[in-house]
Amino acid sequence: MFQLSCPSMIVKRKDSLFFQLFSYMSAVIVSIVLLQALAEQALVSAVLKVPPQVKQKIESLAEQANVLIEEGDMDELADWGNAQPYYLFVLDAQNQPLSHRQMHPHFEFKLRFLRELNGPLNDRVSKPLIGVRLVKGNTLVVQLPSELHPAHRFIVYFAISKVVIVIAMLALFSLILARKLQKPLDRLREASRRLASGDFSVNVVSELNSKTTEFNDLARDFDNMTQEIHALAERQKQLIRDVSHELRTPLARQNLALHLLRSKASDISLPLVERLEKEVDEMDGLVGEILEFSRIENARYESNLRPICLEGVMTNQIEQSKLQLGKTQKIVAHMSDGVPMVTTDERLVMRCLTNLISNAIKYAGPQAIIEVSLYVLTGDLEQKVVIEVVDDGPGIPSNQLSEIFRPFTRLESARDKQSGGYGLGLAIVKESMKLVGGEVKASSCTYGGLRIELQFPCDKPRKNGTKI
């Protein structure tokens, strides 16, 4: 039993994120150590040599020493040695000075570690002895001053190489690790987007196809969450259907009973019957608004996105809305030239226009002038087709504009006090525009009134029309 379980445990540990990260970091550390060792060897061979200027000077001194040796004047050789900027001696084959100059004991001791002119030096700052062969078996020994030792540069170069190697290796392995982690995260993000759009058929485990245990566990949890959300959405959808049936049926019965009661009601009770009919109609309208908002908000509405001409939709809706106008109210249409078609849902666009124009008729006042415009808005990144509804009513305070799109919002303003309403019209507009990939914006006009814009993204950039 233990023998059978060991291989599976090993494989499971190898598939874990901890094991993979540990492997990556081990590879990083080993690579850094190896590269630093190679860099140190390369720097030693390239930097730890006698500087070229000093080398030329020592070679020149060797030539001068050869001339003096050939002449045989040891006193002049001693004077020449004392006059040089370096501490040096000309030694014979037994490492004894040719001149009568006294050699420092420490200098004599360091002769054991005599270095060649073209050989490598130590990586520590010191005063090494450099030997150059002369004529007749003699040797010129020069003590290199510590300030000229190349180890000064070696320390700086080696520190820089360490930093460069560490940064390069960390950047390389971070890129590899990021790509390894980014791929499953991108797939998980795409799955979440599909789920947000209402696609419950997504299967993250099969699409992820990852060998990492933690990612597979996360994918399974995501799929379980998807199934739960799908079941919850289906139950909510069924609840909406049941509520629609259970509420609409008694309302229809009440309406029928009131119609029958009207025929038998006396003149005194007739106003009461009419009031009850009005209340039932308002209740039926409220139920319809709630159901419509619930369907759109939960993305249960099956949108039919296709290229449509907003000019025709806008014209038809304005003509229908004229039937709701008061005697002194007026609606005006402005349409730009060259407005492109947009991919959207015609029914939702008509619903948005109906709600906006109805709100303007209801709240802008009996003398209201409502302007509905269609034009192309050119931005920095893209172009948008805009339907704009503007009225000259009392308007809404700027600090309350963000609240008018919330469900059941009733502002304490002149617009709301003039008429009733459920507070769902603009909420439905917002959810409808979100469903078709558009955006709704509200602003106050400088001369009073409210401006609401429905912005639809263009399929392709077009030349901006001129608003008339």
C-alpha positions in Angstrom: 0.0 0.0 0.0 2.8 2.4 0.9 4.7 1.5 -2.3 1.6 2.3 -4.4 0.9 5.6 -2.7 4.5 6.9 -2.9 4.6 7.5 -6.7 1.2 9.3 -6.7 2.4 11.5 -3.7 5.6 12.3 -5.6 3.7 13.2 -8.8 1.2 15.3 -6.7 4.1 17.2 -5.1 5.7 17.8 -8.4 2.5 19.3 -9.7 2.1 21.6 -6.8 2.8 25.3 -7.2 5.2 25.2 -4.2 7.4 22.6 -5.9 7.5 24.5 -9.2 8.3 27.8 -7.5 11.0 26.0 -5.4 12.5 24.5 -8.6 12.5 27.9 -10.4 14.1 29.7 -7.5 16.7 26.9 -7.1 17.6 27.2 -10.8 17.8 31.0 -10.3 20.2 30.7 -7.4 22.4 28.1 -9.1 22.5 30.1 -12.3 23.5 33.2 -10.4 26.3 31.4 -8.6 27.7 29.8 -11.8 27.5 33.0 -13.8 29.2 35.0 -11.0 32.0 32.4 -10.9 32.5 32.6 -14.7 32.3 36.4 -14.5 35.0 36.5 -11.8 37.3 34.3 -13.9 36.8 36.5 -16.9 37.4 39.6 -15.0 40.6 38.2 -13.4 42.0 37.4 -16.8 40.9 40.7 -18.3 41.5 43.2 -15.5 44.1 41.8 -13.0 47.1 42.6 -15.1 49.8 45.2 -15.0 48.2 48.4 -16.4 49.4 49.1 -20.0 50.9 52.5 -19.1 52.8 51.0 -16.2 53.9 48.0 -18.4 55.3 50.4 -21.0 57.2 52.3 -18.3 58.7 49.1 -16.8 59.7 47.9 -20.3 61.4 51.3 -20.8 63.2 50.9 -17.5 64.4 47.4 -18.5 65.9 48.8 -21.7 67.7 51.6 -19.7 69.0 49.0 -17.2 70.4 46.8 -20.0 72.3 49.8 -21.4 73.8 50.6 -17.9 74.7 46.9 -17.4 76.5 46.8 -20.7 78.4 49.9 -19.8 79.4 48.2 -16.4 79.1 51.4 -14.3 77.4 50.1 -11.1 77.6 53.5 -9.4 75.6 55.0 -12.2 73.2 52.0 -12.0 72.6 52.7 -8.3 72.0 56.4 -9.0 69.7 55.5 -11.8 67.7 53.2 -9.5 67.4 55.8 -6.8 66.1 58.4 -9.3 63.2 56.3 -10.5 59.6 56.8 -9.3 59.3 53.0 -8.4 61.2 51.1 -5.8 63.4 48.8 -7.9 66.6 46.8 -8.0 68.7 45.1 -10.6 69.5 41.6 -9.3 71.9 38.9 -10.5 71.2 35.2 -10.9 71.5 34.8 -7.1 68.9 37.6 -6.4 71.7 39.9 -5.1 71.8 43.6 -6.1 74.4 44.5 -8.7 74.9 47.9 -7.1 75.9 48.8 -3.6 72.3 49.8 -2.7 70.9 48.1 0.4 67.7 46.0 -0.1 64.9 46.2 2.4 64.4 42.9 4.2 60.7 42.8 3.3 61.6 43.4 -0.3 64.0 40.5 -0.1 61.3 38.3 1.4 58.8 39.1 -1.3 61.2 37.9 -4.0 59.8 34.5 -3.4 56.5 35.7 -4.9 58.0 37.5 -7.9 55.5 37.9 -10.7 56.1 38.2 -14.4 55.3 41.3 -16.3 52.6 39.7 -18.4 51.3 37.4 -15.7 48.1 37.8 -13.6 48.0 39.7 -10.3 46.2 39.1 -7.0 42.6 40.3 -6.6 43.6 42.2 -3.4 45.3 45.5 -3.4 49.0 45.1 -2.5 52.6 46.0 -3.6 53.6 43.0 -5.8 57.1 42.6 -7.3 57.3 42.5 -11.1 60.3 40.9 -12.6 61.7 41.5 -16.1 64.6 39.5 -17.6 67.7 41.5 -18.5 71.0 40.7 -20.3 73.6 38.5 -18.7 71.1 36.6 -16.6 70.1 39.7 -14.6 66.6 40.6 -13.5 64.9 44.0 -13.1 62.6 43.8 -10.1 60.0 46.6 -9.7 57.7 47.0 -6.8 54.2 48.1 -8.1 52.7 50.9 -5.9 49.4 49.9 -4.3 47.6 52.9 -5.9 48.4 51.5 -9.3 47.2 48.0 -8.5 44.3 47.0 -10.9 42.4 45.3 -8.0 40.9 48.8 -7.4 39.1 48.5 -10.7 38.4 44.8 -10.2 36.4 45.4 -7.1 34.2 47.9 -8.8 33.8 45.8 -12.0 33.0 42.6 -10.0 30.4 44.4 -8.0 28.8 45.8 -11.2 28.9 42.3 -12.8 27.1 40.8 -9.7 24.3 43.4 -9.9 24.0 42.9 -13.7 23.9 39.1 -13.4 21.3 39.1 -10.6 19.1 41.6 -12.4 19.3 39.7 -15.7 18.7 36.3 -14.2 15.8 37.6 -12.0 14.3 39.3 -15.0 14.6 36.2 -17.2 13.1 33.8 -14.7 10.4 36.3 -13.7 9.4 36.5 -17.4 9.3 32.7 -17.6 7.3 32.4 -14.3 5.0 35.2 -15.3 4.2 33.5 -18.7 3.6 30.2 -16.9 1.2 31.9 -14.5 -0.3 34.4 -17.0 -1.7 31.7 -19.3 -4.0 30.0 -16.8 -5.0 33.4 -15.3 -5.9 34.7 -18.8 -8.1 31.6 -19.4 -9.7 32.0 -16.0 -10.3 35.7 -16.7 -11.9 34.8 -20.1 -14.1 32.2 -18.4 -15.2 34.8 -15.8 -16.1 37.2 -18.7 -18.1 34.6 -20.4 -19.9 33.8 -17.2 -20.6 37.5 -16.6 -22.2 37.6 -20.1 -24.5 34.8 -19.2 -22.7 31.9 -20.8 -23.0 29.1 -18.2 -21.6 26.4 -20.6 -18.0 27.4 -19.8 -15.9 24.6 -18.3 -12.7 26.0 -16.8 -11.1 22.7 -16.0 -11.1 21.5 -19.6 -10.1 24.9 -21.0 -7.4 25.5 -18.4 -5.6 22.2 -19.1 -3.0 23.0 -16.4 -0.6 20.7 -14.7 -0.5 22.7 -11.6 -2.6 21.3 -8.7 -3.6 24.6 -7.3 -4.8 25.9 -10.6 -6.8 22.8 -11.2 -8.4 23.1 -7.8 -9.3 26.7 -8.5 -10.8 25.7 -11.9 -12.9 23.1 -10.2 -14.1 25.6 -7.6 -14.9 28.0 -10.4 -16.9 25.4 -12.3 -18.8 24.5 -9.1 -19.5 28.2 -8.6 -20.7 28.5 -12.2 -23.2 25.6 -11.7 -24.5 27.2 -8.5 -25.0 30.5 -10.2 -26.7 28.9 -13.2 -29.0 27.0 -10.8 -29.7 30.2 -8.9 -30.4 32.2 -12.1 -32.8 29.5 -13.3 -34.6 29.6 -10.0 -34.8 33.3 -10.2 -36.1 33.1 -13.8 -38.7 30.7 -12.7 -39.6 32.9 -9.8 -40.1 35.9 -12.1 -42.4 33.8 -14.3 -44.4 32.7 -11.2 -44.6 36.2 -9.8 -45.7 37.5 -13.2 -48.5 34.9 -13.4 -49.5 35.2 -9.7 -49.7 39.0 -9.8 -51.0 39.6 -13.2 -53.9 37.1 -12.9 -55.6 38.7 -9.8 -55.0 42.1 -11.3 -56.8 41.0 -14.5 -59.7 39.7 -12.4 -59.9 42.9 -10.4 -59.9 44.9 -13.6 -62.7 42.7 -15.0 -64.7 43.0 -11.7 -64.3 46.8 -11.8 -65.6 47.0 -15.4 -68.6 45.0 -14.3 -69.0 47.2 -11.2 -68.9 50.3 -13.4 -72.0 49.3 -15.2 -73.9 48.9 -11.9 -72.4 51.8 -10.0 -74.4 54.9 -9.2 -73.2 58.4 -10.0 -72.1 58.9 -6.5 -69.8 55.7 -6.4 -68.6 56.1 -10.0 -65.6 58.3 -9.1 -64.5 55.6 -6.6 -64.7 52.9 -9.3 -62.6 55.1 -11.6 -60.0 55.6 -8.9 -59.8 51.9 -8.3 -59.4 51.3 -12.0 -56.6 53.8 -12.1 -54.9 52.1 -9.1 -55.2 48.7 -10.7 -53.6 50.1 -13.9 -50.8 51.6 -12.0 -50.2 48.4 -10.2 -50.2 46.5 -13.5 -47.7 49.0 -14.9 -45.5 48.7 -11.8 -45.5 44.9 -12.1 -44.5 45.1 -15.7 -41.7 47.6 -15.0 -40.3 45.4 -12.2 -40.3 42.3 -14.3 -38.7 44.1 -17.2 -36.0 45.5 -15.0 -35.4 42.2 -13.4 -35.0 40.5 -16.8 -32.6 43.1 -18.1 -30.6 43.4 -14.8 -29.9 39.7 -14.6 -29.0 39.5 -18.3 -31.9 37.0 -18.9 -33.1 39.1 -21.8 -32.1 37.4 -25.0 -30.7 40.4 -26.9 -30.9 40.4 -30.6 -27.8 42.3 -31.7 -27.7 43.3 -35.3 -26.8 46.4 -37.4 -29.6 48.9 -37.3 -30.2 52.4 -38.5 -30.8 54.6 -35.4 -32.3 57.3 -37.6 -35.3 55.2 -38.5 -35.8 53.9 -34.9 -35.6 57.4 -33.6 -38.0 58.8 -36.1 -40.6 56.1 -35.4 -40.3 56.5 -31.7 -40.7 60.3 -31.9 -43.9 59.9 -33.9 -45.3 57.6 -31.3 -44.3 59.8 -28.4 -46.1 62.8 -30.0 -49.4 61.1 -28.9 -48.4 61.6 -25.3 -47.5 65.3 -25.6 -49.6 67.9 -23.8 -51.4 70.7 -25.6 -48.5 73.2 -25.2 -45.6 70.7 -25.2 -43.3 70.3 -28.2 -40.8 67.7 -29.4 -38.1 68.6 -32.0 -35.8 66.2 -33.8 -32.2 67.0 -34.9 -30.4 64.4 -37.1 -26.8 64.6 -38.4 -25.7 63.5 -41.8 -23.5 60.4 -42.3 -24.4 58.7 -39.1 -23.3 55.0 -39.4 -25.3 52.0 -38.5 -24.6 50.4 -35.1 -24.8 46.8 -33.8 -27.4 46.9 -31.1 -30.9 45.6 -30.1 -33.7 47.5 -31.7 -36.2 46.6 -29.0 -34.0 47.8 -26.2 -33.2 51.0 -28.0 -36.9 51.7 -28.5 -37.5 51.0 -24.8 -34.7 53.4 -23.8 -36.1 56.2 -26.1 -39.6 55.6 -24.8 -38.6 55.9 -21.2 -36.4 59.0 -21.8 -39.1 60.9 -23.8 -41.8 59.8 -21.4 -39.8 61.1 -18.5 -39.2 64.4 -20.2 -43.0 64.8 -21.1 -43.9 63.9 -17.5 -41.4 66.0 -15.6 -40.3 68.9 -17.8 -43.6 70.9 -17.4 -46.6 71.8 -19.5 -44.6 74.2 -21.7 -41.7 71.9 -22.2 -39.7 71.8 -25.4 -38.0 68.4 -25.9 -35.1 68.0 -28.3 -34.0 64.6 -29.5 -30.7 64.6 -31.5 -28.7 62.0 -33.3 -25.0 62.6 -34.1 -21.5 61.1 -34.0 -19.2 61.9 -31.2 -15.5 61.7 -32.0 -13.3 60.9 -29.0 -9.5 60.3 -28.5 -9.8 56.5 -29.0 -13.0 55.8 -30.8 -16.2 57.3 -32.3 -19.6 56.9 -30.8 -23.1 57.3 -32.1 -25.1 59.4 -29.7 -28.9 59.8 -29.2 -29.4 62.9 -27.0 -32.7 63.8 -25.2 -32.8 67.4 -23.8 -35.6 69.2 -22.1 -36.0 72.7 -20.7 -37.7 71.7 -17.4 -36.6 72.4 -13.8 -33.6 70.0 -14.1 -31.8 68.0 -11.4 -29.1 69.2 -9.1 -25.6 68.1 -10.2 -24.9 66.3 -7.0 -28.0 64.1 -7.6 -27.4 63.1 -11.2 -25.6 59.8 -10.3 -28.7 58.7 -8.3 -31.3 58.9 -11.0 -30.3 55.6 -12.5 -30.8 53.7 -9.3 -34.0 51.6 -9.0 -36.9 53.2 -7.2 -35.1 56.5 -6.8 -37.5 59.4 -6.0 -35.7 62.7 -5.8 -37.0 65.5 -3.6 -37.0 67.9 -6.5 -39.5 69.8 -8.5 -39.3 67.2 -11.3 -40.5 64.4 -9.0 -43.1 66.4 -7.2 -45.0 67.3 -10.3 -45.8 63.7 -11.2 -45.7 60.1 -10.0 -43.6 57.3 -11.3 -42.0 54.2 -10.1 -38.3 55.2 -10.3 -37.5 52.3 -12.7 -37.5 54.1 -16.1 -34.0 55.3 -16.0 -32.7 52.2 -14.2 -34.1 50.1 -17.1 -32.3 52.5 -19.5 -29.0 52.0 -17.8 -29.3 48.2 -17.7 -30.4 48.1 -21.3 -27.4 50.2 -22.5 -25.1 48.0 -20.5 -26.6 44.9 -22.1 -26.0 46.2 -25.7 -22.5 47.4 -24.9 -23.4 51.1 -24.7 -23.4 53.8 -22.1 -25.8 56.4 -20.7 -24.8 59.7 -19.3 -26.8 62.5 -17.6 -25.9 66.1 -17.2 -27.6 69.4 -16.4 -28.1 72.0 -19.1 -26.6 75.5 -18.5 -30.0 77.1 -19.2 -31.9 74.6 -17.1 -33.3 71.2 -17.8 -31.8 67.7 -18.1 -29.6 66.2 -20.9 -29.4 62.4 -21.2 -27.1 60.8 -23.8 -27.3 57.2 -25.1 -23.8 56.4 -26.5 -23.4 53.5 -28.9 -19.9 52.3 -30.0 -19.3 52.5 -33.8 -18.4 49.3 -35.6 -15.9 51.3 -37.7 -14.6 54.8 -37.4 -16.5 57.1 -39.6 -16.3 60.8 -40.5 -18.1 62.9 -37.9 -21.4 64.4 -39.1 -22.4 68.0 -38.4 -25.0 68.4 -35.8 -27.9 70.6 -37.0 
